[in-house]
Amino acid sequence: MATIVVMPQLGNSVESCIIVEWMIAEGDTVAVDQTLASIETDKSTMEVPSTAAGTVLKLLWEEGDEVPVKDPLIIVGEPGEDISGLVPGADAAPAEAAPAEQASAPEQAAAPAFATERATGAVSPRARALAASRGVDASAISEGSGPHGRVIERDVAAAIAAGPVLTSAARAAGVSATEGTGIGGRVSVADAGRTPEAAPATAVAAPAGADYPGASTSAPLKGVRKVVAKRMMESLTSTAQLTLNTTANAAGILALRKKVKNADEALGLNKITLNDLVCFAVSRTLPKYPVFNAHLEDGVLTQFEQVHLGFACDTPRGLLVPVIRSAQALGLKAFSDEAKRLAGGAIDGTIAPDFLSGGTFTVSNIGSFGIETFTPVINLPQTAILGVGAITPRPAVAADGTIGVEQRLNLSLTIDHQVIDGADGARFLRDLVAAIENIDVTVLA
């Protein structure tokens, strides 16, 4: 009997996945646990294993489609098997069908609840991207040629070939001109009521070789970039963010980094980085300031005993924030090892989604790019974030009055002024600076 394989729930925070590439085709024979497709969540790339064995009778989605978790993905069964009752939408009888005709298909009546027809008007990501780049309203396409009436890329291409492209303002105004004078021939509001004969008889010639506005590409935000855009806007519009800047004498942290780098490899300390040391100091400072290790949601402040420390990670797919769980309980080596494991998984796309959520405080370090200070944006629903800048030389006056040079580590702390006062932010930075400047003691403690 045919079996439906569904999109698995890959992490508690994952709601849907984009099919990057099918690894099988209709007619192929698959085994249990065989990879069916490569998929992308808003946080990572993974593979979907088959939960059934047999012949692939139907692929229910195309590459590029966004599939909700637990929705049917493929149908597996015996070659030639009737799957009309399992294909979503196939059991919807036409309104004019005779009762006898409807009664002749009992297997359709027995179809699972999820086999009911999806609402038409769904648009695939590829179709949406093409429509956005050409100014086409994909939702205006009455019926698509994809599965279950879904509007797919070829439907948008046909709409573009069939008629003029309207700007959003022209669509809203109901303009029906057959030719446009806008960019790329788009019909704009100014073209309302205009006919080809009404066009100016002559036009000012553009300079030779001029192409205004020039070549361009358009595509909707998706994946990690879409998530980051949404969260950053929500953060800035829903919080009262205030950034405090200071510096710490980097002599101690640079000295310790040099020692561990040159230590016996058998100790496993050689790969500890400056960022590991700074984040370690943060994990030891946060327990003294519970309001910094907290979430603010719907007017409710939740303070955490354990420090689940997120750190911003630059990956090929965009900004990700892996979370070191219970960071305050880890020794320096274990802390560094966990940071390397999570960063590696984030970069190559194999990190489990659950390790990309649940952080209680975040550190963002872009000092390696030479940035001295910046304004980090709070990672909601957290109440604060630390920005780490470059180590830069600064003039310093010694006790005997002579002027020398100190290496100073730049720190930028952004707080949510709704729950954290500026004086509290200053106290936190003061204690963090002390933990960094005395990092050897911090590690021993």
C-alpha positions in Angstrom: 0.0 0.0 0.0 1.3 3.5 -0.9 2.8 5.5 1.9 3.2 9.3 2.3 6.6 10.6 3.5 6.2 13.9 5.2 8.6 16.8 5.8 10.1 16.1 9.2 10.2 18.4 12.2 13.9 19.4 12.2 14.1 21.3 15.5 11.5 22.9 17.7 11.8 26.3 16.1 11.5 25.1 12.5 8.2 25.7 10.8 9.0 25.2 7.1 11.8 24.1 4.9 12.9 25.0 1.3 13.7 22.1 -1.0 17.1 22.9 -2.4 17.6 19.7 -4.5 15.8 16.4 -5.0 18.2 13.5 -4.7 15.6 11.1 -6.2 13.1 11.2 -9.1 9.7 9.7 -9.8 10.2 6.0 -10.6 13.3 5.6 -8.5 13.4 2.9 -5.8 14.3 4.1 -2.3 15.1 2.5 0.9 14.4 3.5 4.5 16.9 6.2 5.6 18.0 6.9 2.0 18.4 10.7 1.4 15.4 12.1 -0.5 16.3 15.8 -0.7 18.6 18.5 0.5 16.6 21.2 2.3 17.2 24.6 3.8 15.7 26.0 6.9 16.0 29.7 7.9 19.1 28.6 9.9 20.9 25.6 8.3 21.0 23.1 5.4 20.1 19.4 6.1 19.1 16.2 4.4 15.7 14.5 4.5 15.8 10.7 5.0 13.1 8.4 3.7 10.8 6.8 6.3 9.5 4.2 3.8 10.8 1.9 1.2 9.4 1.4 -2.3 9.1 3.1 -5.6 8.7 6.9 -5.7 5.3 7.4 -7.3 5.0 11.1 -6.8 7.0 14.2 -5.9 4.6 16.6 -4.4 6.8 19.7 -4.6 9.4 21.3 -6.8 12.9 22.4 -6.1 12.7 25.9 -4.5 9.3 25.3 -2.9 8.8 26.1 0.8 7.2 23.1 2.5 5.6 23.3 6.0 6.8 20.7 8.4 4.6 17.6 8.7 3.2 18.2 5.2 3.2 15.4 2.6 6.5 15.4 0.7 6.5 12.3 -1.6 4.4 9.2 -2.1 6.1 5.8 -2.1 4.5 2.5 -3.1 4.4 -0.2 -5.7 4.8 0.6 -9.5 1.4 1.3 -11.1 -0.4 1.6 -7.8 -3.4 4.0 -7.7 -2.5 7.0 -5.6 -5.3 9.4 -6.6 -6.7 9.3 -3.1 -3.4 10.3 -1.6 -2.4 13.2 -3.8 -3.5 16.4 -2.0 -6.4 17.9 -4.0 -7.1 14.8 -6.0 -10.1 13.8 -3.8 -11.9 17.1 -4.4 -14.9 16.1 -6.6 -16.2 18.7 -9.1 -19.4 20.5 -7.9 -21.3 19.3 -11.0 -20.3 15.6 -10.5 -23.3 13.3 -10.2 -23.8 11.5 -6.8 -23.3 8.1 -8.6 -19.9 9.3 -9.9 -18.9 10.4 -6.5 -20.0 7.1 -4.9 -17.9 5.2 -7.4 -14.7 6.3 -5.8 -14.8 5.0 -2.1 -11.0 5.1 -1.9 -11.2 8.8 -2.3 -13.5 9.2 0.7 -11.0 7.3 2.7 -8.2 9.7 2.0 -6.4 11.1 5.0 -7.4 14.5 6.3 -4.3 16.2 4.9 -5.3 15.1 1.4 -7.9 17.8 1.2 -7.2 20.5 -1.5 -4.9 23.3 -0.6 -6.2 26.8 -1.1 -5.4 28.1 -4.6 -3.3 31.3 -4.8 -0.2 29.7 -3.4 3.0 31.0 -5.1 6.3 29.1 -5.2 9.4 31.0 -4.1 10.8 31.0 -7.7 7.6 32.4 -9.1 7.5 35.0 -6.4 11.1 36.1 -7.2 10.5 36.4 -10.9 7.3 38.3 -10.3 9.0 40.7 -8.0 11.9 41.3 -10.4 9.4 42.1 -13.3 6.8 44.0 -11.3 4.1 41.4 -11.8 1.4 40.7 -9.2 1.7 36.9 -8.9 -1.5 36.8 -6.7 -3.5 38.2 -9.7 -2.8 34.9 -11.7 -6.1 33.1 -11.2 -4.8 29.6 -11.4 -1.3 28.1 -11.6 -0.1 25.1 -13.4 1.8 23.7 -10.5 0.5 21.1 -8.0 -2.9 21.9 -6.5 -3.2 25.1 -8.6 0.1 26.5 -7.2 1.5 29.4 -9.2 5.0 28.4 -10.4 7.7 30.2 -12.4 6.4 29.3 -15.9 3.0 30.8 -15.0 4.6 34.2 -14.1 6.7 34.0 -17.3 3.5 33.5 -19.3 1.9 36.4 -17.7 4.9 38.6 -18.5 4.8 37.6 -22.1 1.0 38.1 -22.4 0.8 41.7 -21.3 2.4 44.9 -20.0 4.1 45.0 -16.6 2.4 47.4 -14.2 4.1 49.2 -11.3 2.5 48.6 -7.9 1.0 52.2 -7.9 -0.5 51.6 -11.4 -2.1 48.3 -10.3 -3.6 50.1 -7.3 -4.9 52.8 -9.5 -6.4 50.4 -12.0 -4.4 51.7 -14.9 -5.1 49.6 -18.1 -2.6 51.1 -20.6 -1.2 48.6 -23.2 2.2 50.3 -23.3 4.3 51.8 -20.6 6.9 54.6 -20.4 8.4 53.5 -17.1 11.7 51.6 -16.5 11.9 48.5 -18.6 8.6 49.4 -20.3 6.6 49.2 -17.1 3.1 50.9 -17.1 3.0 53.6 -14.5 0.2 55.9 -13.2 1.4 58.5 -15.7 0.4 56.1 -18.5 -3.3 56.2 -17.5 -5.4 56.7 -20.7 -2.4 57.0 -22.9 -2.5 55.3 -26.3 0.4 54.6 -28.7 -0.8 57.4 -30.9 -0.6 59.9 -28.1 3.1 59.3 -27.6 5.4 62.2 -28.4 6.4 62.3 -32.1 10.0 63.0 -31.2 12.1 62.2 -28.2 15.3 63.6 -26.9 18.1 61.2 -27.8 20.0 59.7 -25.0 23.8 60.0 -25.0 25.5 57.3 -27.0 26.0 54.2 -24.8 23.9 55.5 -22.0 21.7 52.9 -20.3 19.6 54.4 -17.5 19.2 53.1 -14.9 21.4 50.3 -16.0 21.4 46.6 -15.4 20.0 45.3 -12.2 18.7 42.2 -10.5 15.9 41.8 -8.0 15.0 39.0 -5.7 13.0 38.7 -2.5 14.8 38.2 0.8 14.7 34.6 1.9 16.3 32.2 4.3 18.7 33.6 6.8 18.7 37.0 5.3 14.9 37.3 5.5 15.0 36.2 9.2 17.8 38.7 10.1 16.0 41.5 8.3 12.7 40.8 10.2 14.4 40.5 13.6 16.6 43.5 13.3 13.6 45.7 12.4 11.6 44.3 15.2 14.4 44.9 17.6 14.9 48.5 16.6 11.1 49.3 16.6 10.2 47.5 19.8 13.0 48.4 22.2 14.7 51.5 23.7 18.3 50.8 22.7 21.2 52.7 24.3 24.9 51.9 23.5 27.7 52.5 26.0 31.4 52.3 24.8 34.6 51.7 26.8 38.0 50.0 26.5 39.9 47.5 28.5 43.7 47.1 28.8 44.4 44.1 26.6 47.9 43.4 28.0 46.7 40.5 30.2 44.4 38.9 27.6 47.1 39.1 24.9 49.7 37.5 27.3 47.4 34.6 28.2 46.5 34.0 24.6 50.3 33.8 23.8 50.8 31.3 26.6 48.1 28.9 25.6 49.0 29.2 22.0 52.6 28.1 22.8 51.5 25.5 25.4 52.1 21.7 25.0 49.7 20.5 22.3 48.7 17.6 24.5 46.9 20.1 26.8 44.6 21.0 23.9 44.7 24.7 24.6 46.4 25.9 21.4 43.2 26.8 19.6 41.8 29.1 22.3 41.2 32.5 20.7 40.9 36.0 22.0 37.2 35.9 21.3 37.0 32.7 23.5 38.7 34.6 26.3 36.4 37.6 26.0 33.2 35.5 25.9 34.5 33.4 28.8 34.9 36.7 30.8 31.3 37.6 29.8 30.0 34.3 31.0 31.5 34.9 34.4 30.3 38.5 34.7 26.6 37.9 33.7 25.5 36.0 36.8 26.2 39.1 38.8 23.7 41.0 36.6 20.5 38.9 36.1 18.7 41.6 34.2 21.3 41.4 31.5 20.9 37.6 31.3 17.2 37.9 30.6 14.3 38.0 28.1 11.7 40.7 27.8 8.5 39.5 26.1 5.1 41.2 26.2 6.0 43.3 29.2 7.2 40.3 31.2 10.9 40.1 32.2 12.3 36.6 32.7 15.7 36.4 34.3 17.8 33.2 33.9 20.1 31.5 36.4 22.2 29.9 33.7 24.0 31.7 31.0 23.1 30.5 27.5 25.6 32.6 25.6 25.1 33.3 21.9 27.9 34.5 19.7 27.4 36.1 16.2 28.9 33.9 13.5 29.6 35.0 9.9 28.6 32.1 7.6 28.3 31.8 3.8 24.5 31.9 4.3 24.5 35.0 6.5 24.6 35.9 10.1 23.9 33.0 12.5 24.0 33.0 16.4 25.0 29.7 17.8 24.3 29.3 21.6 26.7 27.8 24.1 24.4 26.3 26.7 25.2 26.7 30.4 28.3 28.7 29.5 28.9 29.8 33.1 29.5 26.1 34.1 32.2 25.3 31.5 35.9 25.5 32.0 38.0 27.5 29.5 39.0 24.5 27.4 35.4 23.0 27.3 34.1 26.5 26.6 36.5 26.9 23.6 35.8 23.4 22.3 32.0 24.0 22.3 32.4 27.4 20.6 34.5 25.7 17.8 32.0 22.9 17.4 29.0 25.2 17.1 30.8 27.7 14.8 31.9 24.9 12.5 28.4 23.5 12.3 27.0 27.0 11.6 29.5 27.6 8.8 29.1 24.3 7.0 25.3 24.3 7.5 25.1 21.1 9.7 24.3 22.7 13.1 21.1 21.5 14.7 18.4 24.3 14.7 17.9 24.0 18.4 21.5 25.3 19.0 20.6 28.5 17.2 17.9 29.5 19.6 17.4 30.0 23.3 20.3 32.4 24.0 20.1 34.7 27.0 22.9 37.1 26.0 24.8 37.7 22.7 28.4 38.7 21.9 29.2 40.1 18.5 32.9 40.4 17.6 34.0 42.2 14.4 37.3 43.4 15.7 39.2 41.2 13.2 37.9 43.6 10.5 39.6 46.5 12.1 36.3 48.0 13.5 36.9 49.8 16.7 33.4 50.6 17.9 29.9 50.0 16.6 26.3 49.8 17.7 25.3 46.1 18.1 21.5 45.5 17.7 19.9 43.5 20.5 18.9 40.0 19.6 15.3 39.8 20.7 13.9 38.9 23.2 17.2 39.4 25.0 17.8 42.7 26.9 21.4 43.4 26.0 24.3 42.6 23.6 28.0 43.1 23.7 30.0 44.3 20.7 33.7 43.6 20.7 35.9 45.8 18.5 39.6 45.7 17.5 42.5 46.0 19.9 44.1 49.4 19.2 47.1 51.3 20.6 46.2 54.3 22.8 48.5 56.8 24.6 48.7 56.2 28.3 50.3 58.2 31.2 52.5 56.1 33.5 52.7 56.7 37.3 56.0 58.6 36.9 54.3 61.0 34.4 55.9 59.5 31.2 53.7 58.9 28.2 53.6 55.4 26.8 51.3 53.2 24.6 48.7 50.7 25.8 46.9 48.1 23.7 43.2 48.7 24.4 40.3 46.4 23.6 37.2 48.2 22.4 33.8 47.2 23.9 30.3 48.4 22.9 27.4 47.4 25.1 23.8 48.0 23.9 21.1 47.7 26.5 17.3 47.9 26.4 16.6 51.0 28.4 13.1 49.7 29.2 14.6 47.5 31.8 18.3 48.4 32.2 19.4 51.9 33.3 22.6 53.5 31.9 24.3 53.3 35.4 23.7 49.6 35.5 25.2 49.3 32.0 28.2 51.2 33.2 28.6 48.9 36.2 28.4 45.8 34.0 31.1 47.2 31.7 33.3 48.1 34.7 33.1 44.5 36.1 33.6 43.0 32.6 36.7 45.2 32.0 38.1 44.0 35.3 37.4 40.4 34.4 39.2 40.9 31.0 42.2 42.8 32.4 42.6 40.1 35.0 41.7 37.2 32.8 44.2 34.8 34.4 42.4 35.2 37.7 39.0 35.0 36.0 40.0 31.6 34.5 41.3 30.3 37.8 38.2 31.4 39.6 
